[in-house]
Amino acid sequence: MCMICSKLPQKGHFCVETLVLRVLGVTICARKGAKTAMSAGMSGERLVLNYGFRGARRSVRTPITMLKFILPLLLCAALSPAQDRNAPDADKASKASGNAQPNTQSIPDSEVVARAGSKEYTAGEIRAMIARYPPEMRRSFAQNPSRALNYILMLKSLAAQAQAGGLDKKPDFVNNAEFGRMNALAQAELARFRDSYHPSAEEVRKVYDEHPERWVEARFKAIYVAFSNSAPPAGAAKDAEAAAREAAMRAAGAARSSKQRSEADAKARAENIYQQLIAGADFEKLAREFSDDKTSAAKGGDFGTAGRLSPYPEEMKKALFGLKPGGISAPLRQPSGYYILKAESLSKQPLSDVKAIIEKELSTNHFNDWIKSIEARYTVDVVDDQYFAGRPPR
């Protein structure tokens, strides 16, 4: 029995799903041991798709009934030019042409642009064919026209044979087609609703005026005292995410000092610098002398500006915006060093600088509220758990 379509295989048996998977070079296996699409029997209701067209092998566990929905996505991914088996040749051709993109619209409809067997296809025929398919498939024609057209022609041929045999009248096909139609319409409605809402200028202005604290930005300086990448003390941030967040603090500067020190030494050094600052020492002078962020150190510790929505760690923003202009923070520990911050000035970002952020937030909130209202309308209470237990309901 075919593991994909569950039919008894005949000689030369193909189902559409098996055909697509073979075109993609995807290996199908059950839960235990590799099997081909023609293997008899099946272990469980889920398959593992092992695919290697993206440069490294991956596995996807999926219900068999969902294959017809994920295969188009796999196909579009497989047709990416960067992953093509002939990628090196494609790269050479791309470089040789200067990465220029051809103007396909300049090619007349009557010009033959492809052949399949004895059939020639003109630019007009290809354009008409592409226009009927979703954007992902259209892109695949530009990226790998031979494979994309081969796939479409095979599907058209198989579909025509199926229709001639009356398969489009079978209950299973009708039900699956209706579910696919319903799903496509639902996705189209989601996209329509999302794209139809455009916040008004009054709505944007209201958010801007009602939350003035969100648009405050600070111009500041910093002295950075690095330590080696030893394990942080208990209770301190120590994961990769925290380290990545801290990278934003060094975005205004370049490489750290090559000198490495222990965290204890770095803390003592930062405390000493802080005490000098409290005693009235010049911040710029100490930044130039002691900061391990050499780019900002050369500018007297200048880190530019940071807003409430900037990608700096929250503890950094909390310390910075807790300062008055001219104020200096105590050494603040981060995963790879200590920062001493000085607030130079505080100002409010103009509406023009944050307008896009507000519009995106309003659009997202509008869409999410709409989705939640639909979900609430169809909240389900299962009154008989036994009916649904163990197997799909019949």
N, C-alpha and C positions, 0 to 999 in steps of 0.2 A: 504494500500500500504506500502511495506517495505520502511522505511526511508533511507536505505542504497543502495539497488539495484533498487528501484523504481518499483518492480514487485508486482503484486497482490499476497498476501500470500496464500498459500495453507496450509492445515493441516500439521504441522511438517516442515514448510518452513524454509530453511536455504539459505543464500548466504555466500560466502567465507568471506566477510568482517564481517558480523554478527557473523559467527562462530568464527573468530579470536577474536573479541571483547568479546564474551562470554567466550572463553578460558582465556582471560586476566582478566575477571571480570570487564570490563569497562562499565559504565553506559552511555547511550546515551540520550541526551535531546535536544529539539529544543530551540529556543530563549526564549520561555515562558513555564515554567513548565516542569517537567521531563516526558519523554515518553520512552517507550521501543522501541527496534528495530522493533517490529511487529505492532507498533501503526499505525492507519490509518491517512493519511494526513501528512503534513510537513509544518513547518513555516519557510519560507525563504530558501535560498540555502546554508546556513551554519549550521553546527552542532556544538554542544559543547560536547567535550569528557571529562567526569569527571572520572579521574582515581586515584586509591589510592595505586597502587602497589609500590610506592617509599616512603612509610612511611607517606605521607601527601597528602591530596587530592589536585589535580590540575585540571585546565580546559584548554582545547585547542580549540579555534575556528578554524574550518577548512572547506573549501569547500568540499562538498560531493564527488566530482569527484577526490579529492586528497587523499581520504582515502586509496586507494590501494597502495599509495606510502609511507604513514606515518605508516601504520600498521606494516610492518616489523620492523621499528624502535621501535615502542611501544612494540612489542613482545620481541625484544632483551633486552630492558630495563627491562621488566617484568621478564625475566629469570635470572636476576642478583641474585646471591645467597644471597647477603646481604638483599635483599628485599623479599625473599621468605617467604611465610606464615609459613614455618617450619624453619625459620632462627635460632631460639634458638637451635633447635636440631642439625642443621647443624653446628652451632658454637661449640656445645659440641663435636660433632664428630671430627671437625677440631682440637680442642684442644687435644682431646684424641689421635689423630694420630700425634701430634706434628707438624701440618700444613704441613706434607710431601706431595709432589705431586707425584702421582703414575706414573710409567713409562709405559704408555699404549702401547708403541711400542714393549714391551717385551711380550705382550699377543698374542698368535698365531691367525692367521686368522680364524682357524676352531673352536675356542672356542666360545660357546654361551654366550653372554653378556647381552641380553635383550629378553623379551617376550612381545608380544602384542596379546592378545587373544590366539589362538592356534598356532600362528606363532612365531618361534624362530629366533633371529637375531644373527649372528656371528660377531666377531670383524671385519672380512674382509668385511662383508656387510655394517657395520656401517661406516668403514673407507671410503669405496667407496661412500656411501651416503653423508658423510660430505664433501668429496672432491669437490662435485658439488655445494656447497653453499658458500656464502661470509663469510669473517672472523668473522663477528658479530654472524652469526648463528653457526659457528664452536665453538666459545667460549661458546655459550649457551648450547651446548652439554656437555661441561666440567662442566658447572656451575649447570645445572639442566637437566640432560639427560632424565629423565622420561617425563617432560613437552615438551622438545624440540622434542623428537622422536614422542610423541603423536601428536604434531602440524604438523610435516612433514608427518606422515602417513595419517592424515586426509586430508591434502592438496592433497597428491598423489591420494587418493581415489576419492575425489571430482573432481580433474582434469581428472581422467580417465573416470568418469561418464559423465562429460561435453563433453569430446572428443567423447565418444561413441554416445552422442546425437547430435553431429554435431555443438556444440556451438562454436568450434574453427573456424568455417567457417562463423559465423555471422559477418556482417560489423562492429558492435560496438566493438566486440572482436578484430578483425583484426586491427582496428584503434588504440585501446588502447594498444595492444601488440606492434605495430610499434612505438608508442610514448614511451613506456617503453624501447624498444630496443634502440631507438635513444638517450634517456636520459642516459642509461647505457653506451653506446658507448662514449657519450660526456664526462661523468665522467671518463671513462677509459683513454680518450685522455688527459684530464686535468692532471690526475695522471702521465701518461707517460711523458708528456712534463715537468712537474715539476721535476720528478725524473731523467730525462735524462741529465739535465744541471749540470755540475760540474765545478765551476770556476777554471781556471788554476792558477798555482803559480804566473805567470806573472801578471794576473789580480789582484790577492790579493796584491801582492807587490806594484802595481801601486797605489791602493787605500791607502795603508799604507804610501807610500812616499808622495802622493799628499795632505794628510790631517794630517800632523804631530801634529797639535794642538789637535786632537781628542784623541791621545794616551798618552797625558801627565797625570801623576798621582802625587798626592801630599801626602807626609807623614805629618800628622798634629796632633796637640793636641787641646783640647777643654775644656772649663769650662762651665758647664751647670747650670743655675740658674732657678729652677722650680717655677711655680706659680700654684694656684688652677685652676680648670677647670671652671672658670667664663667666661661669654660672652666676646669675643675679641672686641677690639674697632673697630669703623667703618673703613672700608677699609682694614682691616686685614684679612688674611686667617682664615676662621672659619668653613670650612666644614670637613666632615669625611675624604675625600680624602687627604686634606692637613695634617690632623693629622696622617694618615697612612704613608704618605711620610716622615713625621718627624721621624717616628719610626726607619727609617734606620739610623738616626743619633745616635740612642742609641743602635744600633746593637752590637757595640763593648763593651757596658757596661751592667750592670745588673739593678736592681731596683733603682728607684729614691729615694731620701730622703723621709722619712715619714713626714717631716716637710712641712706644707702647708703655703703658703703666698699669698697675693693678687698680682695682676699683677703690680700694682704701686710699691709695696715693692720690687718685684723681679727686676723691671727695675732700681730702685734706687740702689739696691745691685749690679747688674751687672755693672752699670755705675761707682760705687765706685771701683769695682775690676779692671775695665778697666783703670781708672785713675792711680791706683797703678802700673799697668803694664807699662803704658806709662812713668811713672816716674822711671822705671827701676826695679820694683819688679820681683822676680823670678816666672816665669809662673808655673813651676812644683810645687813650694811650695804653691802658691795660689790655684792651682787646687786640691791639696791634702786637703787643708783646707776648701775650699768653694764650690767645685763642687758637685752638687746633683746626679751626675752619679757616684755612689760609686765605681764601678768596674774600670772605666777609671781614676777616681780620685786617686785610689790606685797606679796607674801607672803614676802619674804625669800628668794626662789628655790625655794620649796617646790614640788616636782613630784609629791608624793604617793608612791605605792608602785609598785614594778615587781617582777614575778616572773620566774623563769627562762623561763616560757612566754609572757611578755608580748610584744606585737608590736613592741618596740623593736628597732633594728638589733643584730645579734649583737655587733658590736664595742663598742657601748654597754654591753650587758649584761656582756660580758667585763670591761670596765674597772670597771663598778660593783661587780660581785660579787668583783672582785679586791681591793677595799678593805675595811679593817676599819672598824668604827663610828668616825666622826670623821675618817676618811681622806679625802684630797682628790686627785683625779686631775689629771694634766697635761692641758692643752688637747687635746681630741679633735676632729679634723676630721670634719665631715659635709658633704654637698653644698652647703649654703647657710650654713654658719657653724661656729664652734668652741664646744664645750661643756666646761665645767669642772664636774665632778661632786663632790658630797660625800655620803658614806654616813652617814646619821643613825643608823640601827639596822638590824639583820638579825634576821629572825624566820622561823619555819616556819609556812606556811599550814596551817590545820586541815584535816583530811580532808574535812569538809563543804564546804569551798570548792573542792576539786579533784576531788571524787567524780565529777561528770559528765564531766570530762576523762578520768579513768582508765577509766570505763565505756565511753566512746566508743572509746578506744584498744584496749581488750580486745575489744570487738565487732568492730572493723575488723580486728584481727590474726586473730581467730578465723575471720572470713569469708575473708580473703585466704589463710590457711593451707589452708582447705578447697578453694578454687579451685585453688591450686597443686597440691594432691594429685590433683585430677581431671586437670589438665593433664599432670602427670607420668605418670599412668596411661595416657594416650593420646598419648605422644610419638611422632611420625611420622618415619621415615627414608625419603626418596625414593630408591629404588634404580634407577629408570630416568628420568632427567631428560628424555630425548627424548620419552617418552610424553606428558609434560605441556607440552612446548614449543610455543608459538605459538598453540594453540587449546584450547578446553575438551575434556577427554577424552571419547571416545565408547565 
